[in-house]
Amino acid sequence: VEKTVMKLSIIVPVYNVLPYIRCCLDSLVNQTAEDYEILLVDDGSTDGTAAVLEEYRDRFPELVGLRRVDNGGQGRARNFAIQEARGDFLGFIDSDDSIAPDMYEKLLTKAEETGADVAVCDWLARYDDGREETLPACLQEHPLASAGSACNKIFRRELVGDVRFPAGLWYEDFYFSALMLLRANRVEYVREPLYIYRRHQDSTMRNNNSAKNLDMLKIMELLSKQMLPEHREDFEFFLINHVLLDTISRVSRQDTPDRGEVLAQLRAYVREKIPSLDSCSCYKNESVKRRLIMRLNYMGLDRLAMGILDMKGRLSK
């Protein structure tokens, strides 16, 4: 059966998010964009979330599609929906987050006006205690700097092609977004915090599971197959930012028995791929502060690096 084409498919993998799912769905069904669908994939929820999803599907039958699968992680759930999506563009939302009413209208308008393959917006971080903080999509000037997440973007379906999220791995968002940014002929930005990111303790970014962070090395290996040798400089950019800076810094803050062994594996991987930081051109282009933390992490002095970061954080308050 030929699929009816529309402007946008919003894909939402859902698993046990009963306290947050209504806020998420309300923000999606009330978008100012026209000609879109919402594809919900219930990844085996057991907490009452499924009943809420069925309620929204029944209330908005023209807008909301629902599929239930056995629990297999959000990457796999997203892949099911990509197969069924009818949109010229794809968007991905985490089910404990929400978005501004005009997020997709603004991203679609930007993409249509410029011919962009990917359109990106900034973040609004919302903490459990009610605090809010605006976060830019990119912390540094580089065409691949916004690769961390798929959620604050729309992707042209033709660009996505046969690329899928790695199933069962953490950081699958990063893999997908990295490949999309690499493939894109044009990426455009809407400099407004339109994606509302709920920051709570059990998210991937604030986890206390050291070993699972080694999934980042599996992701980097998958990327290396796509990027090397012709995109070596871009691969090294991902390596120093997502392994040497972000992942090592994250694990070094954790309190787990295997923390030291995980840090050693992360560091060894970076050193194998980049035997000398001083010969890495993208390292030289980083800010002084980021270079300092990267170098300390590279040398195994990550606790010192965290002390410096914490001191800078206190001084800036």
Long-range contacts (C-beta under 8 A, 24 or more apart in sequence): 3-86, 4-86, 5-86, 5-87, 5-88, 6-35, 6-36, 6-37, 6-86, 6-87, 6-88, 7-33, 7-34, 7-35, 7-36, 7-87, 7-88, 7-89, 7-108, 8-33, 8-35, 8-36, 8-37, 8-87, 8-88, 8-89, 8-90, 8-91, 8-104, 8-108, 8-154, 9-36, 9-37, 9-39, 9-81, 9-85, 9-86, 9-87, 9-89, 9-90, 9-91, 10-36, 10-37, 10-38, 10-39, 10-91, 10-92, 10-93, 10-104, 11-39, 11-41, 11-78, 11-81, 11-82, 11-85, 11-90, 11-91, 11-92, 11-93, 12-38, 12-39, 12-40, 12-41, 12-81, 12-92, 12-93, 12-94, 12-95, 13-41, 13-43, 13-74, 13-77, 13-78, 13-81, 13-94, 13-95, 14-40, 14-41, 14-42, 14-43, 14-45, 14-49, 14-53, 14-77, 14-95, 15-42, 15-43, 15-44, 15-45, 15-49, 15-71, 15-74, 15-77, 15-95, 16-45, 16-46, 16-47, 16-49, 17-45, 17-49, 17-95, 17-96, 18-47, 18-48, 18-49, 18-52, 20-95, 20-96, 20-97, 20-198, 21-49, 21-52, 21-53, 21-95, 21-96, 22-52, 23-98, 24-93, 24-95, 24-96, 24-97, 24-98, 25-52, 25-53, 25-56, 25-64, 26-98, 27-98, 27-99, 27-100, 27-101, 27-196, 28-93, 28-99, 29-56, 29-60, 29-63, 29-64, 30-101, 31-99, 31-101, 31-102, 31-103, 31-104, 31-105, 32-101, 32-102, 32-104, 32-105, 33-102, 33-104, 33-105, 33-108, 34-105, 36-63, 36-87, 36-104, 37-63, 37-64, 37-65, 37-85, 37-86, 37-87, 38-63, 38-64, 38-65, 39-65, 39-67, 39-81, 39-84, 39-85, 40-64, 40-65, 40-66, 40-67, 41-67, 41-68, 41-69, 41-77, 41-78, 41-80, 41-81, 42-66, 42-67, 42-68, 42-69, 43-69, 43-71, 43-72, 43-73, 43-74, 43-76, 43-77, 44-68, 44-69, 44-70, 44-71, 44-72, 72-167, 72-168, 73-167, 73-168, 73-169, 73-172, 74-165, 74-172, 75-164, 75-165, 75-166, 75-167, 75-168, 75-169, 75-172, 76-165, 76-167, 76-168, 78-165, 79-164, 79-165, 79-167, 82-160, 82-164, 85-157, 87-157, 88-156, 88-157, 89-154, 89-155, 89-156, 89-157, 90-154, 90-155, 90-157, 90-160, 91-153, 91-154, 91-155, 92-150, 92-151, 92-153, 92-173, 93-151, 94-151, 94-197, 96-198, 96-200, 97-151, 97-195, 97-196, 97-197, 97-198, 98-196, 98-198, 99-194, 99-195, 99-196, 100-124, 100-192, 100-193, 100-194, 100-195, 100-196, 102-194, 103-194, 103-195, 104-154, 106-190, 106-192, 106-194, 107-153, 107-154, 107-190, 107-194, 108-154, 110-188, 110-189, 110-190, 111-154, 111-156, 111-188, 114-186, 114-188, 115-186, 116-156, 116-184, 116-186, 116-187, 116-188, 117-155, 117-156, 117-158, 117-159, 117-180, 117-183, 117-184, 117-185, 117-186, 117-187, 118-153, 118-154, 118-155, 118-156, 118-159, 118-180, 118-181, 118-184, 118-186, 118-187, 118-188, 119-153, 119-154, 119-187, 119-188, 119-189, 119-190, 120-146, 120-152, 120-153, 120-187, 120-188, 120-189, 120-190, 121-152, 121-153, 121-189, 121-190, 121-191, 121-192, 121-193, 121-194, 121-195, 122-152, 122-190, 122-191, 122-192, 122-193, 122-194, 122-195, 123-152, 123-193, 123-195, 123-196, 123-197, 124-193, 124-194, 124-195, 124-196, 124-197, 125-197, 125-199, 126-196, 126-197, 126-198, 126-199, 127-199, 127-200, 128-198, 128-199, 128-200, 128-201, 134-193, 135-193, 135-197, 136-191, 137-189, 140-286, 140-287, 140-290, 142-237, 142-282, 142-285, 143-181, 143-187, 144-178, 144-181, 144-182, 144-234, 144-237, 144-238, 145-241, 146-177, 146-181, 146-187, 146-189, 147-174, 147-177, 147-178, 147-181, 147-238, 147-242, 148-173, 148-174, 148-177, 148-242, 149-173, 149-174, 149-177, 150-176, 150-177, 150-180, 151-195, 151-197, 152-194, 152-195, 153-177, 153-180, 155-180, 159-183, 159-184, 166-218, 166-219, 166-222, 169-215, 169-218, 169-219, 170-204, 170-212, 170-213, 170-215, 170-216, 171-204, 171-215, 171-216, 171-219, 171-242, 172-219, 174-216, 174-219, 174-242, 175-219, 175-222, 175-223, 178-223, 178-238, 179-223, 179-226, 182-226, 182-227, 182-231, 182-234, 205-250, 207-250, 207-254, 208-254, 208-255, 208-256, 209-256, 210-251, 210-254, 210-256, 210-258, 210-259, 210-262, 211-256, 211-258, 211-262, 213-247, 213-250, 213-251, 213-262, 213-266, 214-262, 214-265, 214-266, 216-242, 216-243, 216-247, 216-266, 217-243, 217-265, 217-266, 217-269, 220-269, 233-281, 233-282, 235-273, 236-273, 236-274, 236-280, 236-281, 236-282, 236-283, 237-282, 239-270, 239-273, 239-274, 240-270, 240-274, 240-277, 240-280, 240-282, 240-283, 240-286, 240-294, 243-269, 243-270, 244-270, 244-294, 244-297, 244-298, 245-290, 245-293, 245-294, 245-297, 248-297, 248-302, 249-293, 249-297, 249-302, 249-305, 249-306, 249-309, 252-297, 252-302, 252-303, 252-305, 252-306, 253-306, 263-300, 263-302, 264-300, 267-297, 267-298, 267-300, 270-298, 271-298
